[in-house]
Amino acid sequence: MLKKVDSSQLRVGVFIHDLDCGWMEHPFVRRRFVITSDDDIRKILDAGIRSVTIDCARGLDVDAPTVEEAAAVAEAELAVIAAKPVAPLRSTLAEEFDRAVAIRRQAAGLVRTVMQDARLGKAVEMDKVSPVVESVTASILRNAGALLGLSVIKTADDYTFLHSVSVCTLLVAFCRSRKMDADTIYQAGIGGLLHDTGKALIPEAILNKPGRLTEEEFEIVRRHPQNGYNILHRTPEIGPIPLDITLHHHERRDGSGYPERQSGDGISELAQMAAIVDVYDAITADRCYHKGIPAAEALRKIYEWSKHQFNPALTQDFMRCVGIYPVGTLVLLESGRLGVVVEPHETSLLTPKVNVFYSTRSQTYIRPETVDLSRGIGHGGGDRIMRHESPEKWQVDPQRFMALA
């Protein structure tokens, strides 16, 4: 039996099934192991890990809720988060999709160039960065779902570059949803695009290592915010917001982050927002050392972590921004159909528009159509989401059906 346990309840003999944190945020060689000493418990607590999943069948039991019970509580809490009206779309997803693909490709190429220049000691060319951030912002303004939906697609070879593009995209959308002024949104976008510039100084063998990092290697990785800050600080045109985001996107409100172990409101609002976005994109991506989790599950985890590591109010704002079921999420409907979420509802996080394309009952593709889950039968609706699903489970590619004509 799997249980969700507060880290303060741990003791020697408990079997850790999952450390409930990002892969790069814990000091252990593996995520599953038996606690053999008080030192193991101290390492968990020092890493800022406030809860873990244990396997009672493989170690000592602890009085705690099961994983299913804990998930049910979290889902109920998420369901009652009040939705704020979203901004009206200026173009359909189908109209924006091709433009978004081109913008994403251009942005990824720019990040690659920035990284290469940084390795050679060259300054960042802001005259090339600015137009890309402006293009991202304009696409988000027309239809945020196009770029946001593409953010789930990352190849192993281009992960570092595409992650930076996704963080830029998500942060721009996040700022816009919170009605920040245009210049702040633009500066945040630059920060998102350049936040991992310091990774240019990490050896490839460490950056793409398929196994667990040693403590020495992990320390090298943890230097990237400071290294990135140092690189960008040499750029005369860079503003304080991108520098702040670059230096502090790994800080945590409970003081468990790095490089300065800032805590609480000592971390700027935009750096706190960037931290949420950075973790969300990282844990949803497939890497050589871990399998990404579905966006809907990632939001639930971040919501749980917000009790200690993230600002709860900002976390809820982010969830309203991307939706309980973010654009690009594969969902199972009550009718047995699979569909990909393509547009959030203006006020209800649980009733987005979905492009359905597959029947789980007949296990065959069906004629694709758009279903507005906020409407009733006979009005393009009459269905509801049961849960999110894994594309691998059904061997389907939901991205093919995002932009129906």
N, C-alpha and C positions, 0 to 999 in steps of 0.2 A: 504494500500500500504506500502511495506517495502522499506526503503531507507538506504543507506550507508552514515553515517554522521560523519564528523570530530568532535571530542569531544569538540573542542573549540566553536562549534555552538550550544551546548546544552543549554537548558533553562528550567525553571520550567514549568511543564505541558507536556513535551515530554514523550512518552511511550517507554521505552527501551525494545526492542525485544530480543537482543543478545548483550552481552558486548564484543564479538569478542576477547576473550582471553581464556587462559586455566582456568579450573574450580578453580584451587588453586591459581590463580593470581588476584583475585578481592575480595573486602571486604564486599560484599553484601550477604544477606541470599538467594536470588534467582537471576536468570539471567534476569527475565522479571518483570518490575515494572515501575510505574510512578515516574518521578522525582518530588519530592514534596518540595525541598529546594535547596538553593545554596550549602549546605553542601554535598548533593548527588553528585553534579557536581564536587566539590572539591575532593571527595573521588575517583571518576573516574579518574580525572587528576593525582592525587597523586599516583594512582596505575600504572601509565604509560600506561593507555589505551588510544590510540590515535584516535581510530575510533570505532563507535558502529553502530548497526542496530536498527532503530526505526520503529514503526508501526504507521503510520499517521492516521489509522482508529481508533486507541485507544488513541490518544493524539495529541498534536499540531504538525503541519506540519513544515518542515524545507526545505529550498531550497538546495537540494542535489540530486545526482543521485539515481535512484532506485537500488535495489540489483542486478537486472538483468543487468542493464547498467554498474555498477561497476564491476560485474563479467566478462562481455564481454571485458572490458578494460584490466583487469588482464589476462584473457586468451590470448588476443592478444599479450600482453607483454611477456607472458611465451613462446608463440609460436616462437618468434623471438630470444630467448636466444640461442646464438650460441652453438652448441653441440661440445664438444671435443671428439676425438676418444677414445673409451674405450679399455681397455686391452683385448687381445684375450683370449678366454676361453680355459682352459686346459682339461676340461671334460664337458660332457653334463649335463643338470640339472637332467636327469633321473639317470645318473651314480653317481651324488653327493648327491642326495636327501636323501637316507637312511643314509649315513654317517653324513649328516647335522642333521638329526633327533637325532641320537645318541649323537653328539657333544652338541647339544642344551640341551638335557636331562641331560648330565653330567655337563654342565655349570650351569644349574639351581640348581642342587643338591649341587654344590659347593657353590653357593651364599647363599643357605639356611643354609649350615653349617657355613659359615662366619658370617651370621647374628646371629645364635645361639651362636657361640663363643663370639661374640661382647657383647651380653647381659650378658654373664658370666664373662666378663672382660678379656677374653683370647685374645692373639695376633693373627693376621692373619698369617696363615701358607703359605708363599709365594711359598714353594716347591710344594704345591698343586695347587696354582693359575697359576703359570707359564705354566705348560703343557696344561691347558685348553685354555689359551689365544693363545698359539702356535697352538693348534688344530683349533681354530676359524680362525686364520690368514691363516693357510694352506687351509682350506675349502674355504675362500674368494678368495684365489689365484687360486684355481681350478675352481670354479664357484660361484661367489658371490650371484647369484640369489637363490641358494638353501636355505642358512641361512636367507637371506633377506626376501625371500618369507614366511618363517616360522615365521618371527618376528610378523606377524599380528595375530598369534594365541596365545591368552592368556586367561587362566581361572582366575576367580575372586580370588580363593584361592591362586594361585601361581603368581599373578600379579607382586608383588614386585620383585620376583626372576627372572621372565621371562623378565621384563622390563630391569633389569640390563644386562641380556644376550643380549637383542636386542640392547641396547645402545652400548655395547662392539662391537657387530657385525657391526652395522651401522658406528661406529666411525673408526673401522679398515678399512672398505670399503672406507669411506670418505678420510682417510689419504692416502690410497693406490692410490685412483683416483687422488690425488693431488701430487703423486709421492714423498712422503716423504720417508726418509731413513728407513730401516728395524727396527732399534732400536727404533726410534721415534714411528713407527706404533705399535710395541710391547708394549711400555710404555703407549701409548694412549689406547691400548686394556685393559691393567690392570686398568687404570683409569676408563674406561667405565664399566668394570665388577664390580668395587668396589665403584663407585661414590655415591651410595645410602646406604653405610654401616651405616651411621648415623641414618637411619630409624629404625635400630635395637633398638634404645633407645626410640622410639615413642610407647606409649601404643597401643595395638591392637585395643582398642575401638575407638581411634582417627584415626589410620591409615586406618581402614576399616569402618569408620562411613558412613552410607548411606546418611545422610543429610548434610546440610551445617555446617561447623565448626564454633564454637564461636571464638571471637577474641583471647581468651586465648589459645584455641586449635590450632588455626592457627599459633600463635607465637611459640608453641611447635614444630609444623611441620617445621617452618622456621629455626629452630636450627639445622636441620639434616646435612647441609653441614659442619658446624663448628664441630659438634659432630663426623661426619665421618672423618674429618681431624684429630681430636684429637686421634681417635682410630687408624687410619693408621699411624700416626706419631710415635706411639710406636713400629712400625714394622721396625727393623733395615734395612731390604733389600729393603724397599719401596723407590722409586725414586721421584724426585721433580715433574715430570709430573703427575703421579697419584694423588699426594697430591694437586696439582694446580687444576686439573679437579674436584676432590671431593669438594674442598672448593668453587670453583667459577662457577660451572655449572648453577647456577641460577642468575648470574649477567647479566645485560642488558646494551647495549651500551648507552642508554639514562639515565643511572643511576638509573633506577627504580627497579633493582634487589636486591638480598641479598646474603650473609650476610654483605658485606662491601660497597654496593652501588658503586662499581667500574663503570667506564664509558669509552666509546671510546676505544682507543688503550691501555688504562691502564689494560684492560682485555687481557690476553695472547691469542694468536691465537688458541691454542688447547682448551682452556676453552670456547672460542667463538664457536668453532666447536662443542664441547660437548653440549653447550646450545641449538644449533639448533637441534641436534640429539635427545636430551632429550625431548624437546617439541614435536617434530614430532612423536616420539614413544608414548608419553603420550596422545596426543589428538586423536590418531588413535585407542586407546585401549578402550574396554568396561570396565567401572568401576561400582561399586555399586551406584555411584552418578552421572554418566553421560554416554551417549552413544557415543562410538567412531565414528569418521567421516572417510570416505574413504580416502585412502592415497593421491589420486590425489587432493582432496579438501583440505587436510591438507597442501600440498605443496603450494597451492594457498594462504592459510591463512598465512603461514610462509613468503611467498614472500611479502605479503602486510605488515606484521609486520616488515620486514627487513628495511623498510624505517626509522624506529626509534630504534627498539630493537635489531636487529641482523645486522651483517656485510653484506651488500648487495652482495658484491663479493663472500663471503663465502657461502651465501645462494644460489646463482646461481650455484656455484661449487657443492653444495650438490644436487641440483636438477639434474645436469648433471650426478652425481654419481648414483642416484637411478632411474632417468628417470622421465619424466612428468607423465607417467603411470608406477609406480614401479612394480617390479615383485610381483605377487600375487594379482594384481588389477583386478577386474571383469570389463570388458568393453563390450559395445554394439557396434557391427559393423554395417556398412551401409546395409549389407545383412540381418540384423535382427537377426544374430547369437550372442550369448553370448560366451565370451572366457575369459580365464585368461592369463594375461601377464606372459611370462616365460623367456624372454631374451630381453635385450635392443638392438637396432641397434647400429652399431659401430659409426655412425655419426648423425643419425636422431632420436631425442627423440620421434617423433610422429609415428614412424613406427616400433614398436617392433615385436618380434615373439609372437604369441598368440595361445594357445590351445583352439580351439572352441569345444563346447560340447552341446549347447542348442539352439533351435530355438524359438525366442519370437513370431514368427508369428503363428506357430502351437502349441506353448507352450508344446513342447516335447523335450526330450533328443535326440540328433543326434549322429552319429558315430564320436567320437573324432578325431580330426586331428590338426596338427600344421600348422598355416598359417603365412607366413613371409610377413608382410604388406609392406615391401620395394620392393617386387617383383610384377610383373604384372600378369594378368590372364594367366593361363596355366603354370605358373612357381611357383606355390605354394602360390600365393598372390592374388591381384586383389580385395582388400577390404580396408576399412579404418575405424578408430575409430570415432564414433559419440560422445560418452561420457562415463564416468565411471558409473557403476551401483551399487546398493546395493544388496548384496546376499539375504538379507531378503525380498526384494521386489519380487524376483522371486523364493524364497525358494530353493536356490541351494547352494552347497558347492564347490566353485571353487578350494579349496585345493585338492580335490579328483582328479583333472585333471591337476595338475601342472607337474607331472612327467610321461608323456606318454612314453611307451616303444618305 
